[in-house]
Amino acid sequence: KEDGRFDVDRFEAAVRIYITAQEIMVDNASYPTEDITLNSHLFRPLGLGYANLGCLLMALGLPYDSDAGRGLAGAITSLMHFHAFAQSARIASRTGPFEGFAENREPMLEVLRQHQSAINNIHPSCPSYLLDAARQSADEAVRLGEAIGYRNAQVTVLAPTGTIGFMMDCDTT
């Protein structure tokens, strides 16, 4: 935002839109092998991520290798991850969870609870409004997952963005 605050509302809206779009694509995509096709339909893995995080840190004057930089990156990553899982659960409320969810329910929820707990380890220099948003998304994602399940076994991935970053005209890769 113009005041230097991270725009949580717009970020969450983008997460909801892209998770929904990626979920739609699972059934409309072609895959290179039968095994990948089967896995994609059984587990419905998605790959929401981000690029140009380094540019955000630079714009805010935060060194990459600083507690404040890592804190901000951790909170944004948590917010994206949990808001994506909450959206996956909302989709599952209409379409049902992924086929392998019942078998993987407890281990998956345990991993999400561990990620939820890790938000407490984000450096306190991170703005409280951003940590609060990450915590709220985590609480919602776990609550919805316990009640409904998730449409997708995976929703986020942080891939190397060297070539992609150049193609997107990112300032940092």
N, C-alpha and C positions, 0 to 999 in steps of 0.2 A: 504494500500500500504506500501511498505518498508519505505517510508518517514513519515508514521504515518497518512497520509490523508485517509479518507474514499473513497473507490473506487466507485464513483458515477456511472460510465459507466457500470461496471460489475453488480452493484446492480440493475440498471434500466433494463439491459438485463435479469437478473434473474426474475424480476417482470413481464416483458413481456412474458417470457416463461411460468411461472407458472400460470399467469392469462389465457393465451391461453389454457394450458393443463386443468385447472379446468373448463373452459367454455366447452371444448369438453366433459368432463366427465358428465356434467349435463344430456345430452341426453343418455348417455351410462351407467348410474348408476341405481341401484335399491334402492328403498326407503322403509321404514318400514310400511308406511300407504298410503292410497289413497290421504288423505289431504296433506301430506308432498310431495307426488309426484306432485300433482296439483300445489301447491305453488312453488315448485322448478322449474317447467316448466313455470309458469306465470311470476315469478320474477327473476329466475336464480341467486339466491344469491351464492356468492363465499366466501371463507374464507382465503385469504392470510394473513399471519402473520410472525412473526419472533421469534426466540429463542436465548438465550445466549447474550442478550443485556448487561446484567450485566458484562459479561466477557469482552466485548469491553470497557465498562467504566473502569473496573479495569486495563486493559492493557494500557489504556490511562492515568491512574492515576487520574481519575475523581470520586469523591465520588458520590454515588447514590443520596444522599440528598444534592445536590449542584446546583446552577444555571447553571453551565457549564454542569453537567451531564444531567439535565433536558432539557437544550437547545439542546444538541446533540441528545438526545432521541426524542425530539419533531421534530427536522429537519428530522431525519431518518424516523420517522413515517409519517410525511407529505409527504416526497418524495415517500415512498412506496404507501401510500393511493392515491395520485394524479396520480402517474405514472400508477397505476393499473386502475384507472378510465379512463385515456387517452387511455390505451390499450383496455378497454371495449368499448370505443367509436369507436376506429379503427375497432374492430370486428363488431360493429353495422353498420358501413358503408357498410359492405358486407352482413350481415345477417339480419339487422334491429334491432331496440331496443327491449328490453324485452316487453312482451305483455302489461304490466301495465304501461309502461312509459308515454304514452300520458296523462293518468289520473293523474300521479304523477309528471309530468315534472316540474312545477313551484316550488312545495315544495322541490323536490329533488335538483334542481339547487340552490335554496335559501340556503339549508343546505351546499352544496358544496361551495357557495360563502362565507358563514360564516366561514367555515374551511379555505378557502383561505385567508380571512382577518386575521384569528388567527395566521398565520405565522408571522405577524408583531409583535406578542407578545412573540415570541421565544427570549430567553435571548441573548443579543448581544455578549456574549462570544462565541457563536457558530461560527465556522469558516464561513466566508462569502461565500466561494465557495459552501458550503453545503446549506446555506440559499438561495443562488441564484438558485441552482438546484431545491430546493423545490418550490420556487416561479415560476420558469419556468414550472415545471410540473403542478402546480396548474393553471397557466394561460392557458396552453394547454388543460388540462382536462375540465375546464369550457368552453373554447371556442368550443372545439369539442362537448361537451354535448349540448351546445346551438344550434349548427348547425346540429348535427346528432342524439343525444340521446345516451343512454348507453345500452349495451347488458345485463348488470347485475344491479340489484337494490342495491346490496351490493358486495363489492370486498375485504374488509379487515375485520379481527377480531383479537383482541388480547386476546386470550384465556389463562387461567392459564396453565403454562407449567411445572408443577411439575413432574408428571409421564412421560409426553412426553419428558421433558428435560432429565430425567434419561435415557430413552430409546435411546435418541440421543447422549448420553454421553456429554451433555452440562456441562460446568463448573459452570454455575449459573442457577438457576431455579426461 
